[in-house]
């Protein structure tokens, strides 16, 4: 029997009683956890290590988001995230995350249903812009107009993009992308770096890809379409 892989998460909380209480509660669950004290440390750790979810102490978030607002939202949008708060009187830990009210979400529920179905991944090195471009996907070994899969980008950067799809693709495999909205559609090669399966979590299903190489014209026209800088 193949042993199950433990989920790997990261905790953002300043050192102190609250952080100690969170770590004690996490010990009872089937996970591996790293801990950091601020958003800068969180970014540094997540750029190098793949995680399946983020736990954020609410007081640490409020204090740190003033200085690192862009970074904070970049991290919080890319991963399953739960906010934690310890009641000062009862010492009970309250968990709040997307799709659950404060009275129904639990730390164990978040890890089981939010983190474990999520493929481990690192933080994106390049910020992404929310641009929706029509794309055709094809496996390199069977590229043809009839065998492509219709998709659309949810976001894009000069490093890669996230593509909505319910089709099954293999992790670490290369695919070809054809961006239909560009004046000169180019066939771009990309590697599948992470997958969000349909029906496994409360997230848009699809694949995250890393571009192998991009022509300058692609970046220029994409920026023009989205009126942004990537």
LUMVEXTI-183439 format. One record per residue (C-alpha): residue number from 1; x, y, z. Coordinates in Angstrom, 2 decimals, padded with zeros to 5 digits, m for minus. Example, Ala and Ser with C-alpha at 12.3 -4.5 7.8 and 13.67 -1.06 7.14 Angstrom:
<pts>
pt k = 1 | X = 012.30 | Y = m004.50 | Z = 007.80
pt k = 2 | X = 013.67 | Y = m001.06 | Z = 007.14
</pts>
This chain:
<pts>
pt k = 1 | X = 000.00 | Y = 000.00 | Z = 000.00
pt k = 2 | X = 001.36 | Y = 003.43 | Z = m001.00
pt k = 3 | X = 001.46 | Y = 005.78 | Z = 002.03
pt k = 4 | X = m000.60 | Y = 008.95 | Z = 001.75
pt k = 5 | X = 001.32 | Y = 012.18 | Z = 001.34
pt k = 6 | X = 000.80 | Y = 014.63 | Z = 004.17
pt k = 7 | X = m000.58 | Y = 018.02 | Z = 003.21
pt k = 8 | X = 001.91 | Y = 020.87 | Z = 003.55
pt k = 9 | X = 000.71 | Y = 024.27 | Z = 004.74
pt k = 10 | X = 002.24 | Y = 027.48 | Z = 006.05
pt k = 11 | X = 001.15 | Y = 029.58 | Z = 009.03
pt k = 12 | X = 001.47 | Y = 033.36 | Z = 009.16
pt k = 13 | X = 001.34 | Y = 034.52 | Z = 012.79
pt k = 14 | X = 003.54 | Y = 036.66 | Z = 015.00
pt k = 15 | X = 005.42 | Y = 034.80 | Z = 017.72
pt k = 16 | X = 003.44 | Y = 034.55 | Z = 020.93
pt k = 17 | X = 000.61 | Y = 032.65 | Z = 022.70
pt k = 18 | X = m001.75 | Y = 032.72 | Z = 019.70
pt k = 19 | X = 000.84 | Y = 031.25 | Z = 017.35
pt k = 20 | X = 001.70 | Y = 028.55 | Z = 019.90
pt k = 21 | X = m001.99 | Y = 027.66 | Z = 020.22
pt k = 22 | X = m002.41 | Y = 027.40 | Z = 016.43
pt k = 23 | X = 000.63 | Y = 025.13 | Z = 016.11
pt k = 24 | X = m000.64 | Y = 022.92 | Z = 018.93
pt k = 25 | X = m004.01 | Y = 022.53 | Z = 017.19
pt k = 26 | X = m002.34 | Y = 021.77 | Z = 013.87
pt k = 27 | X = m000.24 | Y = 019.02 | Z = 015.44
pt k = 28 | X = m003.38 | Y = 016.94 | Z = 015.89
pt k = 29 | X = m004.03 | Y = 016.98 | Z = 012.14
pt k = 30 | X = m002.33 | Y = 015.05 | Z = 009.33
pt k = 31 | X = m000.24 | Y = 017.96 | Z = 007.97
pt k = 32 | X = 003.22 | Y = 019.42 | Z = 007.80
pt k = 33 | X = 003.43 | Y = 023.08 | Z = 008.75
pt k = 34 | X = 006.00 | Y = 025.87 | Z = 008.49
pt k = 35 | X = 005.50 | Y = 029.15 | Z = 010.34
pt k = 36 | X = 006.54 | Y = 032.76 | Z = 009.62
pt k = 37 | X = 005.96 | Y = 036.09 | Z = 011.37
pt k = 38 | X = 005.23 | Y = 038.55 | Z = 008.53
pt k = 39 | X = 004.28 | Y = 038.81 | Z = 004.85
pt k = 40 | X = 007.86 | Y = 039.37 | Z = 003.71
pt k = 41 | X = 008.96 | Y = 036.10 | Z = 005.31
pt k = 42 | X = 005.87 | Y = 034.44 | Z = 003.87
pt k = 43 | X = 006.75 | Y = 035.54 | Z = 000.34
pt k = 44 | X = 010.37 | Y = 034.40 | Z = 000.67
pt k = 45 | X = 009.32 | Y = 030.97 | Z = 001.91
pt k = 46 | X = 006.55 | Y = 030.45 | Z = m000.64
pt k = 47 | X = 008.70 | Y = 031.37 | Z = m003.63
pt k = 48 | X = 010.93 | Y = 028.36 | Z = m002.86
pt k = 49 | X = 008.62 | Y = 025.82 | Z = m001.20
pt k = 50 | X = 005.40 | Y = 024.31 | Z = m002.56
pt k = 51 | X = 002.37 | Y = 024.52 | Z = m000.28
pt k = 52 | X = m001.27 | Y = 023.45 | Z = m000.40
pt k = 53 | X = m002.73 | Y = 026.13 | Z = 001.82
pt k = 54 | X = m002.10 | Y = 029.17 | Z = 004.01
pt k = 55 | X = m003.27 | Y = 029.84 | Z = 007.57
pt k = 56 | X = m003.30 | Y = 033.51 | Z = 008.54
pt k = 57 | X = m003.68 | Y = 034.94 | Z = 012.03
pt k = 58 | X = m006.21 | Y = 037.76 | Z = 011.67
pt k = 59 | X = m004.31 | Y = 040.21 | Z = 013.90
pt k = 60 | X = m001.06 | Y = 039.59 | Z = 012.00
pt k = 61 | X = m002.86 | Y = 040.06 | Z = 008.68
pt k = 62 | X = m004.42 | Y = 043.40 | Z = 009.71
pt k = 63 | X = m001.09 | Y = 044.71 | Z = 010.96
pt k = 64 | X = 000.95 | Y = 043.54 | Z = 007.96
pt k = 65 | X = m001.45 | Y = 044.26 | Z = 005.11
pt k = 66 | X = m000.95 | Y = 048.03 | Z = 005.51
pt k = 67 | X = 002.70 | Y = 047.68 | Z = 004.50
pt k = 68 | X = 002.40 | Y = 044.80 | Z = 002.03
pt k = 69 | X = m001.10 | Y = 045.17 | Z = 000.57
pt k = 70 | X = m000.25 | Y = 044.13 | Z = m003.00
pt k = 71 | X = 001.89 | Y = 041.21 | Z = m001.84
pt k = 72 | X = m000.77 | Y = 040.12 | Z = 000.64
pt k = 73 | X = m003.55 | Y = 039.93 | Z = m001.93
pt k = 74 | X = m001.25 | Y = 038.26 | Z = m004.45
pt k = 75 | X = m000.62 | Y = 035.45 | Z = m001.96
pt k = 76 | X = m004.18 | Y = 035.24 | Z = m000.69
pt k = 77 | X = m005.63 | Y = 034.94 | Z = m004.20
pt k = 78 | X = m003.39 | Y = 032.06 | Z = m005.28
pt k = 79 | X = m003.91 | Y = 029.52 | Z = m002.49
pt k = 80 | X = m006.59 | Y = 028.10 | Z = m000.22
pt k = 81 | X = m006.51 | Y = 030.51 | Z = 002.75
pt k = 82 | X = m008.09 | Y = 030.37 | Z = 006.20
pt k = 83 | X = m008.07 | Y = 033.18 | Z = 008.74
pt k = 84 | X = m007.54 | Y = 032.25 | Z = 012.39
pt k = 85 | X = m008.52 | Y = 034.06 | Z = 015.56
pt k = 86 | X = m008.21 | Y = 032.90 | Z = 019.15
pt k = 87 | X = m010.92 | Y = 034.05 | Z = 021.57
pt k = 88 | X = m009.22 | Y = 035.93 | Z = 024.41
pt k = 89 | X = m011.60 | Y = 034.55 | Z = 027.03
pt k = 90 | X = m012.39 | Y = 030.99 | Z = 025.96
pt k = 91 | X = m009.08 | Y = 030.46 | Z = 024.05
pt k = 92 | X = m011.13 | Y = 028.76 | Z = 021.34
pt k = 93 | X = m009.70 | Y = 028.98 | Z = 017.83
pt k = 94 | X = m012.13 | Y = 030.33 | Z = 015.23
pt k = 95 | X = m011.55 | Y = 029.49 | Z = 011.56
pt k = 96 | X = m012.99 | Y = 031.44 | Z = 008.64
pt k = 97 | X = m012.45 | Y = 030.61 | Z = 004.98
pt k = 98 | X = m014.14 | Y = 030.92 | Z = 001.60
pt k = 99 | X = m017.40 | Y = 029.01 | Z = 001.39
pt k = 100 | X = m017.89 | Y = 028.66 | Z = 005.15
pt k = 101 | X = m019.48 | Y = 030.91 | Z = 007.72
pt k = 102 | X = m017.62 | Y = 031.63 | Z = 010.94
pt k = 103 | X = m019.96 | Y = 029.22 | Z = 012.74
pt k = 104 | X = m019.39 | Y = 026.24 | Z = 010.47
pt k = 105 | X = m015.79 | Y = 026.34 | Z = 009.24
pt k = 106 | X = m013.24 | Y = 024.34 | Z = 011.21
pt k = 107 | X = m009.49 | Y = 024.00 | Z = 010.93
pt k = 108 | X = m009.79 | Y = 020.30 | Z = 010.18
pt k = 109 | X = m012.47 | Y = 020.91 | Z = 007.54
pt k = 110 | X = m010.30 | Y = 023.52 | Z = 005.82
pt k = 111 | X = m007.31 | Y = 021.19 | Z = 005.64
pt k = 112 | X = m009.31 | Y = 018.15 | Z = 004.49
pt k = 113 | X = m011.51 | Y = 019.87 | Z = 001.90
pt k = 114 | X = m009.56 | Y = 022.99 | Z = 001.00
pt k = 115 | X = m005.86 | Y = 022.07 | Z = 001.18
pt k = 116 | X = m005.52 | Y = 018.35 | Z = 000.48
pt k = 117 | X = m007.30 | Y = 018.44 | Z = m002.93
pt k = 118 | X = m005.11 | Y = 021.42 | Z = m003.95
pt k = 119 | X = m001.92 | Y = 020.49 | Z = m005.82
pt k = 120 | X = 001.22 | Y = 021.77 | Z = m004.00
pt k = 121 | X = 002.70 | Y = 024.84 | Z = m005.68
pt k = 122 | X = 005.05 | Y = 027.72 | Z = m005.10
pt k = 123 | X = 004.16 | Y = 031.40 | Z = m005.22
pt k = 124 | X = 004.29 | Y = 032.92 | Z = m008.69
pt k = 125 | X = 007.44 | Y = 034.91 | Z = m009.31
pt k = 126 | X = 005.61 | Y = 037.29 | Z = m011.68
pt k = 127 | X = 002.42 | Y = 039.20 | Z = m010.79
pt k = 128 | X = m000.53 | Y = 038.29 | Z = m012.99
pt k = 129 | X = m003.22 | Y = 040.45 | Z = m014.57
pt k = 130 | X = m006.81 | Y = 039.32 | Z = m014.96
pt k = 131 | X = m007.14 | Y = 039.20 | Z = m018.72
pt k = 132 | X = m009.55 | Y = 036.79 | Z = m020.42
pt k = 133 | X = m008.18 | Y = 035.62 | Z = m023.76
pt k = 134 | X = m009.58 | Y = 032.83 | Z = m025.92
pt k = 135 | X = m007.08 | Y = 029.99 | Z = m026.21
pt k = 136 | X = m006.87 | Y = 026.62 | Z = m027.89
pt k = 137 | X = m004.91 | Y = 023.90 | Z = m026.07
pt k = 138 | X = m003.21 | Y = 020.94 | Z = m027.69
pt k = 139 | X = m000.88 | Y = 018.14 | Z = m026.65
pt k = 140 | X = 002.48 | Y = 018.44 | Z = m028.50
pt k = 141 | X = 002.28 | Y = 014.89 | Z = m029.85
pt k = 142 | X = m001.14 | Y = 015.35 | Z = m031.47
pt k = 143 | X = m001.42 | Y = 018.99 | Z = m032.49
pt k = 144 | X = m004.17 | Y = 019.72 | Z = m035.00
pt k = 145 | X = m007.12 | Y = 022.07 | Z = m035.34
pt k = 146 | X = m009.61 | Y = 019.27 | Z = m034.71
pt k = 147 | X = m007.97 | Y = 017.97 | Z = m031.55
pt k = 148 | X = m007.53 | Y = 021.24 | Z = m029.70
pt k = 149 | X = m009.47 | Y = 022.07 | Z = m026.54
pt k = 150 | X = m011.21 | Y = 025.44 | Z = m026.23
pt k = 151 | X = m010.24 | Y = 027.41 | Z = m023.13
pt k = 152 | X = m009.90 | Y = 030.94 | Z = m021.75
pt k = 153 | X = m007.30 | Y = 032.59 | Z = m019.54
pt k = 154 | X = m008.34 | Y = 033.62 | Z = m016.03
pt k = 155 | X = m005.11 | Y = 035.58 | Z = m015.58
pt k = 156 | X = m001.76 | Y = 035.98 | Z = m017.31
pt k = 157 | X = 001.80 | Y = 037.19 | Z = m016.75
pt k = 158 | X = 005.06 | Y = 037.09 | Z = m018.67
pt k = 159 | X = 005.85 | Y = 033.86 | Z = m016.83
pt k = 160 | X = 002.65 | Y = 031.92 | Z = m017.40
pt k = 161 | X = m001.13 | Y = 031.87 | Z = m017.07
pt k = 162 | X = m004.08 | Y = 030.04 | Z = m015.56
pt k = 163 | X = m006.44 | Y = 028.41 | Z = m018.04
pt k = 164 | X = m010.02 | Y = 027.38 | Z = m017.32
pt k = 165 | X = m010.69 | Y = 023.81 | Z = m018.42
pt k = 166 | X = m012.48 | Y = 020.69 | Z = m017.23
pt k = 167 | X = m010.36 | Y = 018.45 | Z = m019.47
pt k = 168 | X = m007.79 | Y = 016.15 | Z = m017.86
pt k = 169 | X = m004.13 | Y = 017.00 | Z = m018.38
pt k = 170 | X = m000.96 | Y = 015.50 | Z = m016.91
pt k = 171 | X = 001.23 | Y = 017.46 | Z = m014.51
pt k = 172 | X = 004.69 | Y = 018.48 | Z = m015.83
pt k = 173 | X = 003.65 | Y = 017.76 | Z = m019.42
pt k = 174 | X = 004.13 | Y = 020.25 | Z = m022.25
pt k = 175 | X = 001.22 | Y = 021.63 | Z = m024.25
pt k = 176 | X = 000.78 | Y = 024.11 | Z = m027.07
pt k = 177 | X = m001.34 | Y = 027.24 | Z = m026.71
pt k = 178 | X = m002.83 | Y = 029.29 | Z = m029.53
pt k = 179 | X = m004.18 | Y = 032.70 | Z = m028.45
pt k = 180 | X = m007.04 | Y = 033.40 | Z = m030.84
pt k = 181 | X = m007.53 | Y = 037.07 | Z = m029.89
pt k = 182 | X = m004.08 | Y = 038.26 | Z = m031.01
pt k = 183 | X = m003.57 | Y = 039.81 | Z = m034.43
pt k = 184 | X = m000.92 | Y = 037.19 | Z = m035.18
pt k = 185 | X = m001.87 | Y = 034.04 | Z = m033.22
pt k = 186 | X = 001.33 | Y = 032.27 | Z = m032.22
pt k = 187 | X = 001.75 | Y = 028.66 | Z = m031.15
pt k = 188 | X = 003.36 | Y = 028.94 | Z = m027.71
pt k = 189 | X = 004.80 | Y = 026.01 | Z = m025.78
pt k = 190 | X = 004.13 | Y = 025.78 | Z = m022.04
pt k = 191 | X = 004.59 | Y = 023.32 | Z = m019.17
pt k = 192 | X = 001.71 | Y = 022.35 | Z = m016.87
pt k = 193 | X = 002.88 | Y = 023.26 | Z = m013.37
pt k = 194 | X = m000.29 | Y = 022.76 | Z = m011.32
pt k = 195 | X = m003.83 | Y = 021.50 | Z = m011.73
pt k = 196 | X = m007.19 | Y = 022.32 | Z = m010.11
pt k = 197 | X = m009.46 | Y = 019.34 | Z = m010.89
pt k = 198 | X = m013.15 | Y = 019.86 | Z = m011.54
pt k = 199 | X = m015.37 | Y = 019.13 | Z = m008.55
pt k = 200 | X = m012.55 | Y = 018.65 | Z = m006.03
pt k = 201 | X = m012.54 | Y = 022.07 | Z = m004.34
pt k = 202 | X = m014.30 | Y = 025.43 | Z = m004.26
pt k = 203 | X = m012.13 | Y = 026.89 | Z = m007.02
pt k = 204 | X = m012.31 | Y = 027.40 | Z = m010.76
pt k = 205 | X = m011.06 | Y = 024.19 | Z = m012.42
pt k = 206 | X = m008.14 | Y = 024.45 | Z = m014.79
pt k = 207 | X = m004.38 | Y = 024.33 | Z = m015.21
pt k = 208 | X = m001.54 | Y = 026.70 | Z = m014.37
pt k = 209 | X = 001.17 | Y = 026.75 | Z = m017.03
pt k = 210 | X = 004.67 | Y = 028.18 | Z = m017.32
pt k = 211 | X = 005.59 | Y = 029.60 | Z = m020.72
pt k = 212 | X = 008.72 | Y = 028.16 | Z = m022.31
pt k = 213 | X = 009.34 | Y = 031.26 | Z = m024.40
pt k = 214 | X = 007.35 | Y = 034.31 | Z = m025.45
pt k = 215 | X = 007.84 | Y = 036.62 | Z = m028.43
pt k = 216 | X = 008.01 | Y = 040.33 | Z = m027.56
pt k = 217 | X = 004.99 | Y = 040.96 | Z = m029.78
pt k = 218 | X = 002.88 | Y = 038.68 | Z = m027.57
pt k = 219 | X = 003.62 | Y = 040.65 | Z = m024.41
pt k = 220 | X = 003.16 | Y = 043.99 | Z = m026.13
pt k = 221 | X = m000.24 | Y = 043.13 | Z = m027.61
pt k = 222 | X = m001.46 | Y = 041.43 | Z = m024.43
pt k = 223 | X = m000.63 | Y = 044.55 | Z = m022.43
pt k = 224 | X = m002.43 | Y = 046.68 | Z = m025.00
pt k = 225 | X = m005.56 | Y = 044.48 | Z = m024.87
pt k = 226 | X = m005.72 | Y = 044.53 | Z = m021.07
pt k = 227 | X = m004.51 | Y = 048.12 | Z = m020.66
pt k = 228 | X = m002.01 | Y = 046.86 | Z = m018.08
pt k = 229 | X = 001.70 | Y = 046.19 | Z = m017.59
pt k = 230 | X = 002.83 | Y = 042.60 | Z = m017.04
</pts>
